[in-house]
Amino acid sequence: MDNTRLDRTGGSAGIAFVIATVVAALLTGKPPGPEASNQAVQRFFIDHHNQVVLQGWLYALATGLVIWFAVAVRRLLHTASAGRHLGDLFFVGTVAVAALSFVSMSIRIVAAGAAHELSASAVRAVGADFSLVLLALCGFIVALAATGYVGCVFSQAVLPRWTGWLAVIAAVVNVVGTFSVFLGGGPFSIEGGWGTLLPVAATGVWYLGTSVSLYRAHQTATRDPAG
């Protein structure tokens, strides 16, 4: 596959990844908050079984899309003066987060299927809290991937530098989001919503901006072959 096709398909995969994750996130509606009882969480998984399964399936699909996106971005990052290692750092970090998300969603599907047989506390711990904690702690890996990306984009504009600033914002928000594991309640706790929503949103905006820039990279190269 030539570089132009890889840029276009990688950019398209990144855009499709963002769309798939947004649709998946909206499928189940607002989950029970930190003040909800274990029984309420169990009832949520029972009542939304089909939506949780479809949500997990979409996230699994998104995993494949984001890996293809990461392959295309890595190719461009390897052309930067910062060298090959920072591009690999972005790639490995992105794939690691995608793989952990895949595992998290698989466990949620299993928990939803067995929610009527498990205890309410088990459903909450395995189906809800585990996936949320995993997502929060992935913030460190996202920040590491963003560091590799920023190192390449700022040293040599292989992609627009404003996407590098999106990566910086995503890194900061994701690291701050990891502190949600220390909060037992409130809107920024694990189950509060904002502690996970903001890091995911910041990462999604970064990926979307990069995907659009990647898709347009071949057009820029065509207009300015010397560049």
C-alpha positions as CSV (number, residue, x, y, z in Angstrom):
1,M,0.0,0.0,0.0
2,D,1.4,3.4,-1.0
3,N,1.7,6.2,1.6
4,T,-1.1,8.3,0.1
5,R,-3.6,5.4,0.5
6,L,-2.3,4.6,4.0
7,D,-2.8,8.3,5.0
8,R,-6.3,8.3,3.7
9,T,-7.4,5.0,5.1
10,G,-5.7,5.7,8.4
11,G,-7.4,9.1,8.6
12,S,-10.7,7.5,7.7
13,A,-10.2,4.8,10.4
14,G,-9.5,7.4,13.0
15,I,-12.6,9.4,12.2
16,A,-14.7,6.2,12.2
17,F,-13.1,5.3,15.5
18,V,-14.3,8.5,17.1
19,I,-17.8,8.1,15.6
20,A,-18.0,4.4,16.8
21,T,-17.0,5.3,20.4
22,V,-19.4,8.2,20.6
23,V,-22.3,6.0,19.4
24,A,-21.2,3.2,21.8
25,A,-21.0,5.6,24.8
26,L,-24.6,6.9,24.1
27,L,-26.2,3.4,23.8
28,T,-26.7,2.7,27.5
29,G,-27.7,6.2,28.5
30,K,-26.5,7.7,31.9
31,P,-25.4,4.8,34.2
32,P,-26.1,4.9,38.0
33,G,-23.9,7.3,39.9
34,P,-21.7,6.8,43.0
35,E,-24.7,7.3,45.3
36,A,-26.8,4.6,43.6
37,S,-27.2,1.3,45.5
38,N,-25.6,-2.0,44.4
39,Q,-29.1,-3.2,43.5
40,A,-29.7,-0.2,41.2
41,V,-26.4,-1.0,39.3
42,Q,-27.4,-4.6,39.0
43,R,-30.8,-3.7,37.7
44,F,-29.1,-1.3,35.2
45,F,-27.0,-4.2,33.7
46,I,-30.1,-6.5,33.6
47,D,-32.4,-4.0,31.9
48,H,-29.7,-2.8,29.5
49,H,-28.2,-6.2,28.7
50,N,-28.6,-5.8,24.9
51,Q,-27.3,-2.3,24.9
52,V,-24.2,-3.3,26.9
53,V,-23.5,-6.2,24.5
54,L,-23.8,-3.9,21.5
55,Q,-21.7,-1.3,23.2
56,G,-18.9,-3.8,23.8
57,W,-19.1,-5.0,20.2
58,L,-18.8,-1.4,18.9
59,Y,-15.8,-0.7,21.2
60,A,-14.2,-3.9,19.9
61,L,-14.8,-2.7,16.4
62,A,-13.3,0.7,17.4
63,T,-10.2,-1.1,18.6
64,G,-9.4,-2.4,15.2
65,L,-10.0,1.1,13.7
66,V,-7.7,2.9,16.1
67,I,-4.9,0.4,15.6
68,W,-5.0,1.0,11.8
69,F,-5.1,4.8,12.6
70,A,-2.0,4.3,14.8
71,V,-0.1,2.5,12.1
72,A,-0.7,5.4,9.6
73,V,0.3,8.0,12.2
74,R,3.4,6.1,13.1
75,R,4.6,6.1,9.5
76,L,4.4,9.9,9.5
77,L,6.0,10.3,12.9
78,H,8.9,8.1,11.8
79,T,9.8,10.8,9.2
80,A,10.4,13.4,11.9
81,S,13.8,14.5,13.0
82,A,13.1,13.2,16.5
83,G,13.6,9.7,15.3
84,R,11.9,6.4,15.1
85,H,11.6,5.8,18.9
86,L,9.0,8.5,19.7
87,G,6.8,7.3,16.8
88,D,7.0,3.8,18.3
89,L,6.1,5.2,21.7
90,F,2.9,6.7,20.3
91,F,2.1,3.5,18.5
92,V,2.7,1.1,21.4
93,G,0.8,3.4,23.8
94,T,-2.2,3.7,21.5
95,V,-2.4,-0.1,20.9
96,A,-2.0,-0.8,24.6
97,V,-4.9,1.4,25.5
98,A,-7.0,-0.1,22.7
99,A,-6.2,-3.6,24.0
100,L,-7.1,-2.8,27.6
101,S,-10.4,-1.2,26.4
102,F,-11.1,-4.5,24.5
103,V,-10.6,-6.5,27.7
104,S,-12.7,-4.1,29.8
105,M,-15.6,-4.3,27.4
106,S,-15.4,-8.1,27.2
107,I,-15.7,-8.2,31.0
108,R,-18.7,-5.9,30.9
109,I,-20.5,-8.1,28.4
110,V,-19.9,-11.1,30.6
111,A,-21.1,-9.2,33.7
112,A,-24.2,-8.1,31.9
113,G,-25.0,-11.7,30.8
114,A,-24.6,-13.0,34.4
115,A,-26.0,-10.0,36.2
116,H,-29.2,-11.8,37.3
117,E,-27.2,-14.7,38.9
118,L,-24.3,-12.7,40.5
119,S,-24.7,-10.7,43.7
120,A,-25.4,-7.0,43.3
121,S,-22.0,-6.1,44.8
122,A,-20.2,-8.4,42.3
123,V,-22.0,-6.9,39.4
124,R,-21.0,-3.4,40.5
125,A,-17.4,-4.3,41.2
126,V,-16.8,-6.4,38.0
127,G,-19.2,-4.8,35.5
128,A,-18.9,-1.1,36.4
129,D,-16.1,-0.2,38.7
130,F,-13.4,-2.5,37.2
131,S,-13.9,-1.1,33.7
132,L,-14.0,2.5,35.0
133,V,-10.8,2.1,37.0
134,L,-9.0,0.5,34.1
135,L,-10.1,3.4,31.9
136,A,-8.9,6.0,34.4
137,L,-5.5,4.4,34.9
138,C,-5.0,4.1,31.1
139,G,-4.6,7.9,31.4
140,F,-0.9,7.3,32.1
141,I,-0.5,5.3,28.9
142,V,-2.4,7.9,26.9
143,A,-0.1,10.6,28.2
144,L,3.0,8.6,27.3
145,A,1.6,8.1,23.7
146,A,0.9,11.8,23.5
147,T,4.5,12.6,24.6
148,G,5.8,10.6,21.7
149,Y,3.4,12.3,19.3
150,V,4.3,15.8,20.6
151,G,8.0,15.1,20.4
152,C,7.7,14.3,16.7
153,V,5.2,17.0,15.7
154,F,6.9,19.8,17.5
155,S,10.4,19.0,16.3
156,Q,9.3,18.8,12.7
157,A,5.8,19.5,11.5
158,V,5.0,16.1,10.0
159,L,1.5,16.9,11.0
160,P,0.0,20.3,12.0
161,R,1.4,21.6,15.3
162,W,-2.0,22.4,16.5
163,T,-2.7,18.7,16.7
164,G,0.4,18.6,19.0
165,W,-1.3,21.0,21.3
166,L,-4.4,18.8,21.3
167,A,-2.1,16.0,22.4
168,V,-0.7,18.1,25.2
169,I,-4.2,18.9,26.5
170,A,-5.2,15.2,26.2
171,A,-2.1,14.2,28.2
172,V,-2.7,16.7,31.0
173,V,-6.4,15.9,31.3
174,N,-5.7,12.1,31.2
175,V,-3.1,12.3,34.0
176,V,-5.4,14.5,36.1
177,G,-8.2,12.0,35.5
178,T,-6.2,9.2,37.1
179,F,-6.7,10.9,40.5
180,S,-10.4,10.0,40.3
181,V,-9.5,6.6,41.8
182,F,-8.9,8.3,45.1
183,L,-12.4,9.9,45.3
184,G,-15.2,7.9,46.8
185,G,-18.0,10.1,45.6
186,G,-18.9,13.3,43.7
187,P,-18.9,14.1,40.0
188,F,-15.2,13.6,39.5
189,S,-15.1,10.1,41.2
190,I,-14.9,6.9,39.2
191,E,-18.6,6.6,39.0
192,G,-19.3,10.3,38.9
193,G,-18.9,10.6,35.2
194,W,-16.7,13.6,34.7
195,G,-13.5,11.9,35.9
196,T,-13.7,9.5,32.9
197,L,-15.7,11.6,30.4
198,L,-13.2,14.5,30.2
199,P,-10.1,12.4,29.6
200,V,-12.0,10.3,26.9
201,A,-13.3,13.5,25.3
202,A,-9.9,15.2,25.2
203,T,-8.3,12.1,23.7
204,G,-11.2,11.8,21.2
205,V,-10.7,15.4,20.1
206,W,-7.0,14.8,19.7
207,Y,-7.5,11.7,17.6
208,L,-10.2,13.4,15.5
209,G,-8.0,16.4,14.7
210,T,-5.1,14.1,13.9
211,S,-7.3,11.9,11.7
212,V,-8.6,14.9,9.6
213,S,-5.0,16.2,9.2
214,L,-3.8,12.7,8.3
215,Y,-6.5,12.3,5.7
216,R,-5.6,15.7,4.2
217,A,-1.9,15.0,4.3
218,H,-1.8,13.7,0.8
219,Q,-3.5,16.8,-0.5
220,T,-1.0,19.0,1.2
221,A,1.9,16.9,-0.3
222,T,0.3,17.2,-3.8
223,R,0.1,21.0,-3.6
224,D,3.6,21.3,-2.2
225,P,5.7,18.4,-3.4
226,A,8.9,20.0,-2.0
227,G,7.4,20.1,1.5
